[in-house]
Amino acid sequence: MKAKAAISDGHGEFYFDSITLGKPAPNEVLVQIKASGICHTDYDHMRHLKLFAVMGHEGAGVVLQTGKNVSTVKMGDRVLLNWAIPCGECFQCVRGAENICEDRPVIRPENRAHRGKPVNASFGLGTMATHAIVPEQAVVKIDVEIPFHSAAILGCGVMTGFGSV
């Protein structure tokens, strides 16, 4: 499927262009992004990491499709995306230290392309796009009444503040 995205060129600039997303593989979720936060980290990544990537690491939207084995969400669910994506199975995750996961899940590079070449996504999410494919572990179902633009910042801005306290 085609999606529009803000893409960092890896040299401090960004532009808007189309990307192509494949179908969700097992344990992956396709989300239609309804809102994306903008954080200073996006600026830092654009300027300092030299990473060619779809920008954005905090967002919210609606599940459009799930890959096999996805059990926490279904098509039509409202979700927010969390950039701290734990595997849930490594030693650190099993002992409750998901913040230092040793095997964070990633999307297959060939499942996200720009002009025929694989493109990275900021923190594995790439929320500054109309659509994103993300690991199931990055998706948190929204069970309360909250606007997408408010939910979008929960995955980074609010958690960063909470973690700092």
DSSP file (Angstrom, degrees, kcal/mol; ACC not computed):
  #  RESIDUE AA STRUCTURE BP1 BP2  ACC     N-H-->O    O-->H-N    N-H-->O    O-->H-N    TCO  KAPPA ALPHA  PHI   PSI    X-CA   Y-CA   Z-CA
    1    1 A M              0   0    0      0, 0.0    20,-3.1     0, 0.0     2,-0.3   0.000 360.0 360.0 360.0 151.6    0.0    0.0    0.0
    2    2 A K  E     +A   20   0A   0     18,-0.2     2,-0.3    16,-0.1    18,-0.2  -0.702 360.0 175.2 -91.1 143.7    1.1    3.6   -0.6
    3    3 A A  E     -A   19   0A   0     16,-2.2    16,-2.8    -2,-0.3     2,-0.3  -0.968  28.6-122.6-141.2 155.6    1.4    6.0    2.3
    4    4 A K  E     +A   18   0A   0     -2,-0.3   126,-2.4    14,-0.2   127,-0.4  -0.796  38.8 174.4 -96.8 145.4    2.6    9.6    2.6
    5    5 A A  E     -AB  17 129A   0     12,-2.4    12,-2.2    -2,-0.3     2,-0.6  -0.994  39.1-119.8-151.6 153.7    5.5   10.3    5.0
    6    6 A A  E     -A   16   0A   0    122,-2.8    49,-2.8    -2,-0.3     2,-0.5  -0.882  40.9-164.5 -90.2 121.4    7.9   12.8    6.4
    7    7 A I  E     -AC  15  54A   0      8,-3.3     8,-1.9    -2,-0.6     2,-0.4  -0.939  15.7-140.2-119.6 125.8   11.3   11.4    5.6
    8    8 A S  E     -AC  14  53A   0     45,-3.0    45,-1.1    -2,-0.5     6,-0.3  -0.667   7.9-149.7 -78.7 133.7   14.7   12.5    7.1
    9    9 A D  E     - C   0  52A   0      4,-2.6    43,-0.2    -2,-0.4    -1,-0.1   0.524  38.1-115.2 -82.8  -3.7   17.4   12.6    4.4
   10   10 A G  S    S+     0   0    0     41,-0.5    42,-0.1     3,-0.5     4,-0.1   0.473 102.3  80.7  85.3   1.1   20.1   11.7    7.0
   11   11 A H  S    S-     0   0    0      2,-0.3    36,-0.1    40,-0.1     3,-0.1   0.080 118.9 -80.5-128.5  23.0   21.8   15.1    6.6
   12   12 A G  S    S+     0   0    0     34,-1.4     2,-0.3     1,-0.4    35,-0.2   0.442 102.0  91.7  97.0  -0.2   19.6   17.4    8.7
   13   13 A E        -     0   0    0     33,-0.2    -4,-2.6    34,-0.0    -3,-0.5  -0.796  51.6-162.5-121.1 165.1   16.7   18.0    6.3
   14   14 A F  E     -A    8   0A   0     -2,-0.3     2,-0.3    -6,-0.3    -6,-0.2  -0.961   5.1-175.3-142.6 163.5   13.4   16.3    5.6
   15   15 A Y  E     -A    7   0A   0     -8,-1.9    -8,-3.3    -2,-0.3     2,-0.5  -0.955  28.2-109.0-150.7 165.4   10.8   16.1    2.9
   16   16 A F  E     +A    6   0A   0     -2,-0.3     2,-0.3   -10,-0.2   -10,-0.2  -0.861  50.2 139.3-102.8 134.1    7.4   14.6    2.3
   17   17 A D  E     -A    5   0A   0    -12,-2.2   -12,-2.4    -2,-0.5     2,-0.3  -0.947  50.0 -80.5-159.1 175.3    7.1   11.7   -0.2
   18   18 A S  E     -A    4   0A   0     -2,-0.3    97,-0.3   -14,-0.2     2,-0.3  -0.617  36.5-171.3 -86.1 146.1    5.3    8.4   -0.7
   19   19 A I  E     -A    3   0A   0    -16,-2.8   -16,-2.2    -2,-0.3     2,-0.5  -0.887  18.3-129.7-125.3 163.1    6.5    5.2    0.8
   20   20 A T  E     -AD   2 113A   0     93,-2.9    93,-2.6    -2,-0.3     2,-0.4  -0.963  19.1-164.7-115.7 130.4    5.3    1.6    0.1
   21   21 A L  E     - D   0 112A   0    -20,-3.1    91,-0.2    -2,-0.5    90,-0.1  -0.925   8.1-146.5-113.5 139.0    4.2   -0.7    3.0
   22   22 A G        -     0   0    0     89,-1.9    89,-0.1    -2,-0.4     3,-0.0  -0.094  40.5 -72.4 -82.7-168.9    3.8   -4.4    2.6
   23   23 A K        -     0   0    0      1,-0.1    -1,-0.2    -2,-0.0     2,-0.1  -0.603  60.9 -89.4 -84.3 150.3    1.3   -6.5    4.5
   24   24 A P        -     0   0    0      0, 0.0    44,-0.3     0, 0.0     3,-0.1  -0.385  41.9-145.8 -60.6 130.9    1.8   -7.1    8.2
   25   25 A A    >   -     0   0    0      1,-0.2     3,-1.8    42,-0.2    42,-0.3  -0.285  49.7 -52.0 -81.3 176.5    3.9  -10.2    8.8
   26   26 A P  T 3  S+     0   0    0      0, 0.0    -1,-0.2     0, 0.0    43,-0.2  -0.267 132.0  14.4 -51.9 137.3    3.3  -12.4   11.9
   27   27 A N  T 3  S+     0   0    0     41,-2.7   109,-2.7     1,-0.3     2,-0.3   0.664 105.4 114.5  68.9  19.3    3.3  -10.3   15.0
   28   28 A E  E <   -G  135   0B   0     -3,-1.8    39,-2.9   107,-0.3     2,-0.4  -0.867  49.5-154.7-119.3 155.8    3.0   -7.1   13.1
   29   29 A V  E     -GH 134  66B   0    105,-2.8   105,-2.5    -2,-0.3     2,-0.6  -0.992   9.7-143.8-132.7 134.2    0.2   -4.5   12.9
   30   30 A L  E     -GH 133  65B   0     35,-3.0    34,-2.9    -2,-0.4    35,-1.4  -0.880  25.7-170.3 -96.3 123.3   -0.8   -2.0   10.2
   31   31 A V  E     -GH 132  63B   0    101,-3.0   101,-2.2    -2,-0.6     2,-0.8  -0.946  23.8-139.8-119.2 132.1   -2.0    1.3   11.8
   32   32 A Q  E     -GH 131  62B   0     30,-3.1    30,-2.0    -2,-0.4     2,-0.4  -0.830  33.3-132.5 -83.9 114.9   -3.6    4.2   10.1
   33   33 A I  E     + H   0  61B   0     97,-1.6    28,-0.3    -2,-0.8     3,-0.1  -0.546  32.5 173.2 -75.9 126.7   -2.0    7.1   11.9
   34   34 A K  E     +     0   0B   0     26,-2.9     2,-0.3     1,-0.4    27,-0.2   0.667  69.7   8.1-103.2 -25.1   -4.5    9.8   13.0
   35   35 A A  E     - H   0  60B   0     25,-1.9    25,-2.3   113,-0.1     2,-0.4  -0.980  59.3-167.6-156.5 145.7   -2.0   11.9   15.1
   36   36 A S  E     - H   0  59B   0     -2,-0.3    23,-0.3    23,-0.2     2,-0.1  -1.000  17.2-135.7-136.4 135.2    1.7   12.1   15.6
   37   37 A G        -     0   0    0     21,-1.9     2,-0.4    -2,-0.4    21,-0.4  -0.444  12.8-138.2 -81.4 161.9    3.6   14.1   18.2
   38   38 A I        +     0   0    0     -2,-0.1     2,-0.3    18,-0.1   115,-0.0  -0.993  26.5 178.0-123.0 129.4    6.7   16.1   17.5
   39   39 A C    >>  -     0   0    0     -2,-0.4     3,-1.3     1,-0.1     4,-1.0  -0.867  44.2-110.7-131.3 157.8    9.5   15.9   20.0
   40   40 A H  H 3> S+     0   0    0     -2,-0.3     4,-2.5     1,-0.3     5,-0.2   0.800 115.1  68.0 -60.3 -27.2   13.1   17.3   20.2
   41   41 A T  H 3> S+     0   0    0      1,-0.2     4,-3.0     2,-0.2    -1,-0.3   0.858  93.4  57.8 -60.9 -34.5   14.3   13.7   19.7
   42   42 A D  H <> S+     0   0    0     -3,-1.3     4,-2.2     2,-0.2    -1,-0.2   0.927 108.3  46.0 -61.0 -43.5   13.0   13.9   16.1
   43   43 A Y  H  X S+     0   0    0     -4,-1.0     4,-1.8     2,-0.2     5,-0.2   0.928 112.9  50.0 -63.2 -46.1   15.2   17.0   15.5
   44   44 A D  H  X>S+     0   0    0     -4,-2.5     4,-3.3     1,-0.2     5,-0.6   0.930 111.8  47.3 -59.2 -46.7   18.2   15.3   17.1
   45   45 A H  H  X5S+     0   0    0     -4,-3.0     4,-1.0     1,-0.2     6,-0.7   0.897 110.5  52.7 -63.4 -39.7   17.8   12.1   15.0
   46   46 A M  H  <5S+     0   0    0     -4,-2.2   -34,-1.4    -5,-0.2    -1,-0.2   0.863 121.8  30.1 -64.0 -35.3   17.4   14.1   11.8
   47   47 A R  H  <5S+     0   0    0     -4,-1.8    -2,-0.2   -35,-0.2    -1,-0.2   0.788 129.2  29.3 -96.5 -31.1   20.6   16.0   12.5
   48   48 A H  H  <5S+     0   0    0     -4,-3.3    -3,-0.2    -5,-0.2    -2,-0.1   0.744 110.7  54.7-109.8 -26.1   22.9   13.7   14.4
   49   49 A L  S  <<S-     0   0    0     -4,-1.0     3,-0.1    -5,-0.6    -3,-0.1   0.674  84.1-140.9 -85.3 -15.0   22.2   10.1   13.5
   50   50 A K        +     0   0    0     -5,-0.4     2,-0.6     1,-0.2    -4,-0.1   0.885  47.0 158.3  56.2  38.8   22.6   10.5    9.8
   51   51 A L        -     0   0    0     -6,-0.7     2,-0.8     2,-0.0   -41,-0.5  -0.856  43.3-145.1-104.8 120.6   19.7    8.1    9.5
   52   52 A F  E     +C    9   0A   0     -2,-0.6    68,-1.2   -43,-0.2     2,-0.3  -0.735  52.6 135.7 -76.6 109.6   17.5    8.0    6.3
   53   53 A A  E     -Ce   8 120A   0    -45,-1.1   -45,-3.0    -2,-0.8     2,-0.4  -0.996  65.9 -96.7-158.5 154.9   14.2    7.2    7.9
   54   54 A V  E     -Ce   7 121A   0     66,-2.5    68,-2.9    -2,-0.3   -47,-0.2  -0.681  56.9-127.3 -70.3 128.7   10.5    7.9    8.2
   55   55 A M        +     0   0    0    -49,-2.8    73,-2.8    -2,-0.4   -49,-0.2  -0.285  60.1  68.7 -81.0 163.9   10.3   10.3   11.1
   56   56 A G        -     0   0    0     71,-0.3    70,-1.4    70,-0.2    71,-1.4   0.413  33.8-170.4 101.8 130.4    8.2   10.2   14.3
   57   57 A H  S    S+     0   0    0    -20,-0.3     2,-0.4    69,-0.2    26,-0.3   0.188  72.4  61.9-135.5  15.1    8.1    8.0   17.3
   58   58 A E        +     0   0    0    -21,-0.4   -21,-1.9    24,-0.1     2,-0.3  -0.965  65.7 129.3-142.0 127.2    4.9    8.9   19.1
   59   59 A G  E     -HI  36  81B   0     22,-0.6    22,-2.8    -2,-0.4     2,-0.3  -0.979  35.5-146.1-164.9 172.3    1.5    8.4   17.5
   60   60 A A  E     +HI  35  80B   0    -25,-2.3   -26,-2.9    -2,-0.3   -25,-1.9  -0.983  32.3 123.5-148.2 152.9   -2.0    7.2   17.7
   61   61 A G  E     -HI  33  79B   0     18,-2.5    18,-2.8    -2,-0.3     2,-0.4  -0.900  51.9 -61.0-176.3-155.0   -4.4    5.7   15.2
   62   62 A V  E     -HI  32  78B   0    -30,-2.0   -30,-3.1    -2,-0.3     2,-0.4  -0.960  43.0-115.6-124.4 135.4   -6.7    2.8   14.1
   63   63 A V  E     +H   31   0B   0     14,-2.6    13,-3.1    -2,-0.4   -32,-0.2  -0.552  32.9 173.7 -69.5 124.2   -5.7   -0.8   13.4
   64   64 A L  E     -     0   0B   0    -34,-2.9     2,-0.3     1,-0.4   -33,-0.2   0.746  65.0  -3.2 -99.0 -32.5   -6.3   -1.6    9.7
   65   65 A Q  E     -H   30   0B   0    -35,-1.4   -35,-3.0     9,-0.1    -1,-0.4  -0.990  58.6-152.2-160.0 149.3   -4.8   -5.0    9.6
   66   66 A T  E     -H   29   0B   0     -2,-0.3   -37,-0.2   -37,-0.2     2,-0.1  -0.943  16.6-129.2-126.2 151.0   -2.9   -7.5   11.7
   67   67 A G    >   -     0   0    0    -39,-2.9     3,-1.4    -2,-0.3   -42,-0.2  -0.347  50.5 -66.3 -83.7 174.3   -0.5  -10.3   10.9
   68   68 A K  T 3  S+     0   0    0    -44,-0.3   -41,-2.7     1,-0.2   -40,-0.2  -0.226 119.2  25.1 -58.4 151.5   -0.8  -13.8   12.1
   69   69 A N  T 3  S+     0   0    0      1,-0.2     2,-0.5   -43,-0.2    -1,-0.2   0.384  80.5 138.1  74.3  -0.9   -0.5  -14.4   15.9
   70   70 A V    <   +     0   0    0     -3,-1.4    -1,-0.2     1,-0.2    -4,-0.1  -0.648  15.3 158.6 -75.8 124.2   -1.5  -10.9   16.8
   71   71 A S        +     0   0    0     -2,-0.5    -1,-0.2    -3,-0.1     3,-0.0   0.526  55.0  67.2-124.4 -10.7   -3.8  -11.3   19.8
   72   72 A T  S    S+     0   0    0      1,-0.1     2,-0.3    67,-0.0    69,-0.1   0.722 106.9  22.6 -90.5 -20.5   -3.9   -7.9   21.7
   73   73 A V        -     0   0    0     67,-0.0     2,-0.3     4,-0.0    -1,-0.1  -0.935  62.1-161.2-139.9 163.5   -5.6   -5.8   19.0
   74   74 A K    >   -     0   0    0     -2,-0.3     3,-2.2    -3,-0.0   -11,-0.3  -0.892  44.8 -62.1-138.2 170.2   -8.0   -6.3   16.1
   75   75 A M  T 3  S+     0   0    0     -2,-0.3   -11,-0.2     1,-0.3     3,-0.1  -0.262 121.4  24.2 -53.9 133.1   -9.1   -4.4   13.0
   76   76 A G  T 3  S+     0   0    0    -13,-3.1    -1,-0.3     1,-0.3     2,-0.1   0.220  86.7 136.5  95.0 -13.5  -10.8   -1.1   14.0
   77   77 A D    <   -     0   0    0     -3,-2.2   -14,-2.6   -14,-0.1     2,-0.4  -0.420  55.3-126.6 -67.9 140.2   -9.2   -0.8   17.5
   78   78 A R  E     +I   62   0B   0     64,-0.3    64,-3.2   -16,-0.2     2,-0.3  -0.744  41.1 175.2 -82.7 133.2   -8.0    2.6   18.5
   79   79 A V  E     -IJ  61 141B   0    -18,-2.8   -18,-2.5    -2,-0.4     2,-0.3  -0.945  29.7-146.5-140.1 156.9   -4.4    2.4   19.6
   80   80 A L  E     -IJ  60 140B   0     60,-2.4    60,-2.6    -2,-0.3     2,-0.4  -0.881  26.9-126.4-115.5 158.7   -1.4    4.5   20.7
   81   81 A L  E     -IJ  59 139B   0    -22,-2.8   -22,-0.6    -2,-0.3     2,-0.5  -0.883  13.8-156.2-112.3 136.9    2.2    3.6   19.8
   82   82 A N        -     0   0    0     56,-2.6    74,-0.1    -2,-0.4   -24,-0.1  -0.941   8.0-156.0-113.4 125.0    5.0    3.1   22.3
   83   83 A W  S    S+     0   0    0     72,-0.7     2,-1.4    -2,-0.5    -1,-0.1   0.740  81.4  80.6 -73.2 -22.8    8.6    3.6   21.1
   84   84 A A        -     0   0    0     71,-0.3    -1,-0.1    54,-0.1    -2,-0.0  -0.682  69.6-176.0 -85.7  90.5   10.0    1.4   23.9
   85   85 A I        -     0   0    0     -2,-1.4     2,-0.2    38,-0.1    53,-0.1  -0.774   5.9-164.6 -99.6 100.8    9.2   -1.9   22.3
   86   86 A P        -     0   0    0      0, 0.0    12,-0.1     0, 0.0    13,-0.1  -0.545  20.1-142.2 -83.4 149.8   10.0   -4.9   24.5
   87   87 A C        -     0   0    0     -2,-0.2    17,-0.1    11,-0.1    50,-0.0   0.817  25.2-144.1 -76.7 -30.5   10.3   -8.4   23.1
   88   88 A G  S    S+     0   0    0     10,-0.1    -1,-0.1     1,-0.1    16,-0.0   0.412  83.4  67.5  83.7  -3.5    8.6   -9.9   26.3
   89   89 A E  S    S+     0   0    0     14,-0.1    -1,-0.1     4,-0.0    12,-0.0   0.622  70.4  94.5-125.2 -20.1   10.8  -13.0   26.1
   90   90 A C  S  > S-     0   0    0      1,-0.1     4,-2.7    13,-0.1     5,-0.2  -0.148  89.2 -96.3 -72.5 173.2   14.5  -12.1   26.8
   91   91 A F  H  > S+     0   0    0      1,-0.2     4,-1.8     2,-0.2     6,-0.2   0.913 124.1  48.7 -55.0 -47.3   16.1  -12.4   30.2
   92   92 A Q  H  4>S+     0   0    0      1,-0.2     5,-2.9     2,-0.2    -1,-0.2   0.920 113.0  46.5 -64.4 -44.3   15.5   -8.7   31.0
   93   93 A C  H >45S+     0   0    0      1,-0.2     3,-1.7     3,-0.2     5,-0.3   0.923 110.6  52.6 -63.5 -44.5   11.8   -8.7   29.9
   94   94 A V  H 3<5S+     0   0    0     -4,-2.7    -1,-0.2     1,-0.3    -2,-0.2   0.853 108.6  50.5 -61.8 -34.5   11.1  -11.9   31.8
   95   95 A R  T 3<5S-     0   0    0     -4,-1.8    -1,-0.3    -5,-0.2    -2,-0.2   0.419 125.4-102.3 -85.6   3.8   12.5  -10.4   35.0
   96   96 A G  T < 5S+     0   0    0     -3,-1.7     2,-0.6    -4,-0.2     3,-0.2   0.525  90.4 117.6  93.6   6.4   10.4   -7.3   34.5
   97   97 A A    > < +     0   0    0     -5,-2.9     3,-2.1    -6,-0.2    -4,-0.2  -0.423  24.0 151.5-102.6  56.8   13.1   -5.0   33.2
   98   98 A E  G >   +     0   0    0     -2,-0.6     3,-1.6     1,-0.3    -1,-0.2   0.747  61.8  73.1 -60.7 -23.7   11.4   -4.4   29.8
   99   99 A N  G 3  S+     0   0    0      1,-0.3    -1,-0.3    -3,-0.2    -2,-0.1   0.694 102.9  41.1 -65.8 -17.3   13.1   -1.0   29.6
  100  100 A I  G <  S+     0   0    0     -3,-2.1    -1,-0.3    -8,-0.1    -8,-0.2  -0.146  84.4 169.3-120.6  38.4   16.4   -2.7   28.9
  101  101 A C    <   -     0   0    0     -3,-1.6     3,-0.3     1,-0.1    -3,-0.1  -0.160  27.0-153.0 -48.9 139.3   15.1   -5.4   26.6
  102  102 A E  S    S+     0   0    0      1,-0.2    -1,-0.1     0, 0.0    -4,-0.0   0.503  86.4  36.9 -95.6  -6.4   17.9   -7.3   24.9
  103  103 A D  S    S-     0   0    0      2,-0.0    -1,-0.2   -13,-0.0   -14,-0.1  -0.351  73.5-173.2-146.1  57.8   16.0   -8.3   21.7
  104  104 A R        -     0   0    0     -3,-0.3     2,-0.1     1,-0.1   -17,-0.0  -0.283  31.2-113.6 -57.7 133.7   13.6   -5.5   20.6
  105  105 A P        -     0   0    0      0, 0.0     2,-0.3     0, 0.0    -1,-0.1  -0.407  36.0-169.3 -69.7 146.1   11.4   -6.5   17.8
  106  106 A V        -     0   0    0     -2,-0.1     2,-0.3    28,-0.1    28,-0.1  -0.930  24.3-109.1-132.7 157.7   11.9   -4.8   14.4
  107  107 A I        -     0   0    0     -2,-0.3     5,-0.1    26,-0.1    17,-0.0  -0.677  45.6 -98.3 -85.1 139.1    9.9   -4.7   11.1
  108  108 A R    >   -     0   0    0     -2,-0.3     3,-2.3     1,-0.1     4,-0.2  -0.358  31.4-129.3 -55.6 130.1   11.5   -6.5    8.2
  109  109 A P  G >  S+     0   0    0      0, 0.0     3,-1.4     0, 0.0    10,-0.5   0.825 105.9  60.0 -55.0 -34.1   13.3   -3.8    6.1
  110  110 A E  G 3  S+     0   0    0      1,-0.3     3,-0.1     8,-0.1    -2,-0.1   0.555  90.9  70.9 -73.5  -5.1   11.7   -5.0    2.9
  111  111 A N  G <  S+     0   0    0     -3,-2.3   -89,-1.9     1,-0.2     2,-0.3   0.438 101.3  45.0 -90.3   0.6    8.2   -4.2    4.4
  112  112 A R  E <  S+D   21   0A   0     -3,-1.4     7,-2.0   -91,-0.2     2,-0.3  -0.939  74.9 171.1-143.8 117.7    8.8   -0.4    4.2
  113  113 A A  E     -DF  20 118A   0    -93,-2.6   -93,-2.9    -2,-0.3     2,-0.4  -0.947  24.2-161.4-134.7 151.0   10.3    1.1    1.1
  114  114 A H  E >  S- F   0 117A   0      3,-3.1     3,-1.7    -2,-0.3   -95,-0.1  -0.983  86.4 -15.8-129.5 118.8   10.9    4.5   -0.4
  115  115 A R  T 3  S-     0   0    0     -2,-0.4    -1,-0.1   -97,-0.3   -96,-0.1   0.873 130.6 -51.8  53.1  40.4   11.5    4.7   -4.2
  116  116 A G  T 3  S+     0   0    0      1,-0.2    -1,-0.3   -96,-0.0   -97,-0.0   0.419 119.5 101.3  83.3  -0.9   12.1    0.9   -4.2
  117  117 A K  E <  S-F  114   0A   0     -3,-1.7    -3,-3.1     1,-0.0    -1,-0.2  -0.908  80.8 -98.6-117.3 145.4   14.7    0.9   -1.4
  118  118 A P  E     -F  113   0A   0      0, 0.0     2,-0.4     0, 0.0    -5,-0.3  -0.280  39.4-160.7 -57.8 143.7   14.2   -0.2    2.2
  119  119 A V        -     0   0    0     -7,-2.0   -66,-0.2   -10,-0.5    -8,-0.0  -0.993  11.0-129.2-130.4 136.8   13.7    2.8    4.6
  120  120 A N  E     -e   53   0A   0    -68,-1.2   -66,-2.5    -2,-0.4     2,-0.4  -0.172  16.6-137.2 -71.6 171.7   14.1    2.8    8.4
  121  121 A A  E >   -e   54   0A   0    -68,-0.3     3,-2.7  -114,-0.0   -66,-0.2  -1.000  30.2 -98.3-133.2 135.4   11.5    4.2   10.8
  122  122 A S  G >> S-     0   0    0    -68,-2.9     3,-2.6    -2,-0.4     4,-1.3  -0.295 106.0 -11.6 -54.2 124.9   12.3    6.4   13.8
  123  123 A F  G 34 S-     0   0    0      1,-0.3    -1,-0.3     2,-0.2   -38,-0.1   0.725 124.8 -67.2  52.5  25.5   12.4    4.1   16.9
  124  124 A G  G <4 S+     0   0    0     -3,-2.7    -1,-0.3     1,-0.1    -2,-0.2   0.550 129.7  80.1  77.7   6.8   10.9    1.4   14.7
  125  125 A L  T <4  -     0   0    0     -3,-2.6     8,-0.2   -69,-0.2    -2,-0.2   0.830  61.9-164.4-111.8 -58.6    7.6    3.3   14.4
  126  126 A G     <  +     0   0    0    -70,-1.4   -70,-0.2    -4,-1.3   -69,-0.2   0.977  18.1 170.9  66.3  56.7    7.7    6.1   11.8
  127  127 A T        +     0   0    0    -71,-1.4     2,-1.7     1,-0.2   -71,-0.3   0.585  56.2  85.6 -80.2 -10.1    4.5    7.9   13.0
  128  128 A M  S    S+     0   0    0    -73,-2.8  -122,-2.8  -122,-0.2     2,-0.3  -0.352  82.2  81.1 -86.8  58.7    4.9   10.9   10.8
  129  129 A A  B    S-B    5   0A   0     -2,-1.7  -124,-0.2  -124,-0.2   -96,-0.1  -0.945  91.3-111.0-151.1 164.8    3.2    9.1    8.0
  130  130 A T  S    S+     0   0    0   -126,-2.4   -97,-1.6    -2,-0.3     2,-0.3   0.786 103.7  15.3 -73.1 -25.2   -0.4    8.3    7.1
  131  131 A H  E     -G   32   0B   0   -127,-0.4     2,-0.3   -99,-0.3   -99,-0.2  -0.985  65.9-171.3-146.5 152.7    0.2    4.6    7.9
  132  132 A A  E     -G   31   0B   0   -101,-2.2  -101,-3.0    -2,-0.3     2,-0.5  -0.998  18.1-143.4-146.1 143.7    2.8    2.5    9.7
  133  133 A I  E     +G   30   0B   0     -2,-0.3  -103,-0.2  -103,-0.2   -26,-0.1  -0.944  35.4 168.9-103.8 127.3    3.6   -1.2   10.2
  134  134 A V  E     -G   29   0B   0   -105,-2.5  -105,-2.8    -2,-0.5    -9,-0.1  -0.917  40.1 -90.1-136.2 158.4    4.8   -1.8   13.7
  135  135 A P  E >   -G   28   0B   0      0, 0.0     3,-2.0     0, 0.0     4,-0.4  -0.400  40.0-117.4 -63.6 147.6    5.5   -4.8   16.0
  136  136 A E  G >  S+     0   0    0   -109,-2.7     3,-1.8     1,-0.3  -108,-0.1   0.856 113.9  64.2 -54.0 -36.8    2.5   -5.9   18.1
  137  137 A Q  G 3  S+     0   0    0   -110,-0.3    -1,-0.3     1,-0.3  -109,-0.1   0.675  95.6  59.1 -64.9 -16.4    4.4   -5.0   21.2
  138  138 A A  G <  S+     0   0    0     -3,-2.0   -56,-2.6   -53,-0.1     2,-0.5   0.561  90.1  88.4 -86.2  -8.7    4.5   -1.3   20.2
  139  139 A V  E <   -J   81   0B   0     -3,-1.8     2,-0.5    -4,-0.4   -58,-0.2  -0.790  53.3-173.6-101.0 128.8    0.7   -1.1   20.1
  140  140 A V  E     -J   80   0B   0    -60,-2.6   -60,-2.4    -2,-0.5     2,-0.1  -0.977  25.7-127.5-121.1 118.8   -1.4   -0.2   23.2
  141  141 A K  E     -J   79   0B   0     -2,-0.5     2,-0.7   -62,-0.2   -62,-0.3  -0.409  17.6-132.8 -66.3 135.7   -5.2   -0.4   22.8
  142  142 A I        +     0   0    0    -64,-3.2   -64,-0.3     1,-0.1    -1,-0.1  -0.823  30.7 170.5 -92.5 112.7   -7.0    2.7   23.8
  143  143 A D        +     0   0    0     -2,-0.7     2,-0.3     2,-0.1    -1,-0.1   0.332  56.6  67.6-104.0   5.0   -9.9    1.7   26.1
  144  144 A V  S    S-     0   0    0      2,-0.1     2,-0.9     0, 0.0    -2,-0.0  -0.808  93.8 -95.4-121.7 163.2  -10.9    5.2   27.3
  145  145 A E        +     0   0    0     -2,-0.3    -2,-0.1     2,-0.0     0, 0.0  -0.705  65.0 140.2 -80.9 109.0  -12.4    8.2   25.5
  146  146 A I        -     0   0    0     -2,-0.9    -2,-0.1    -4,-0.1    -4,-0.0  -0.983  53.5-108.6-149.8 136.7   -9.4   10.4   24.5
  147  147 A P    >>  -     0   0    0      0, 0.0     4,-2.5     0, 0.0     3,-0.7  -0.338  30.0-119.1 -64.9 149.4   -8.7   12.4   21.3
  148  148 A F  H 3> S+     0   0    0      1,-0.2     4,-2.5     2,-0.2  -113,-0.1   0.883 112.7  57.5 -57.0 -40.2   -6.0   10.9   19.0
  149  149 A H  H 3> S+     0   0    0      1,-0.2     4,-0.5     2,-0.2    -1,-0.2   0.814 110.9  43.4 -66.0 -27.6   -3.9   14.1   19.3
  150  150 A S  H X4 S+     0   0    0     -3,-0.7     3,-0.6     2,-0.2     4,-0.4   0.883 113.6  50.4 -79.5 -41.0   -3.8   13.6   23.1
  151  151 A A  H >X S+     0   0    0     -4,-2.5     3,-1.4     1,-0.2     4,-0.6   0.847  99.1  68.5 -63.7 -34.0   -3.2    9.9   22.9
  152  152 A A  H >< S+     0   0    0     -4,-2.5     3,-0.6     1,-0.3  -115,-0.3   0.839  98.6  48.5 -57.6 -35.9   -0.3   10.4   20.5
  153  153 A I  G X<>S+     0   0    0     -3,-0.6     5,-2.2    -4,-0.5     3,-0.9   0.569  90.9  80.6 -85.9  -6.0    1.9   12.0   23.1
  154  154 A L  G <4>S+     0   0    0     -3,-1.4     5,-0.8    -4,-0.4    -1,-0.2   0.859  85.2  60.4 -64.8 -33.9    1.4    9.4   25.8
  155  155 A G  G <<5S-     0   0    0     -4,-0.6   -72,-0.7    -3,-0.6   -71,-0.3   0.613 129.4  -2.1 -73.2 -12.1    3.9    7.0   24.2
  156  156 A C  T <>5S+     0   0    0     -3,-0.9     4,-3.2    -4,-0.1     5,-0.3   0.459 128.8  46.5-137.5 -67.7    6.8    9.5   24.6
  157  157 A G  H  >5S+     0   0    0      1,-0.2     4,-1.8    -4,-0.2    -3,-0.2   0.895 120.0  38.8 -55.3 -48.2    6.2   12.9   26.1
  158  158 A V  H  ><S+     0   0    0     -5,-2.2     4,-2.7     2,-0.2    -1,-0.2   0.923 118.0  48.8 -70.5 -43.5    4.1   11.7   29.0
  159  159 A M  H  ><S+     0   0    0     -5,-0.8     4,-2.8    -6,-0.4    -2,-0.2   0.855 109.3  53.5 -66.5 -33.8    6.2    8.6   29.6
  160  160 A T  H  X S+     0   0    0     -4,-3.2     4,-2.0     2,-0.2    -1,-0.2   0.930 111.8  44.9 -64.6 -45.0    9.4   10.7   29.5
  161  161 A G  H  X S+     0   0    0     -4,-1.8     4,-1.8    -5,-0.3    -2,-0.2   0.920 114.5  48.6 -63.3 -44.4    8.1   13.0   32.1
  162  162 A F  H  < S+     0   0    0     -4,-2.7    -2,-0.2     1,-0.2    -1,-0.2   0.924 112.3  48.9 -61.3 -45.2    6.8   10.1   34.3
  163  163 A G  H  < S+     0   0    0     -4,-2.8    -1,-0.2     1,-0.2    -2,-0.2   0.845 108.5  54.0 -64.4 -33.5   10.2    8.4   34.0
  164  164 A S  H  <        0   0    0     -4,-2.0    -1,-0.2     1,-0.3    -2,-0.2   0.872 360.0 360.0 -68.3 -37.2   12.0   11.5   34.9
  165  165 A V     <        0   0    0     -4,-1.8    -1,-0.3    -5,-0.1    -2,-0.2   0.503 360.0 360.0 -70.0 360.0   10.0   11.9   38.1
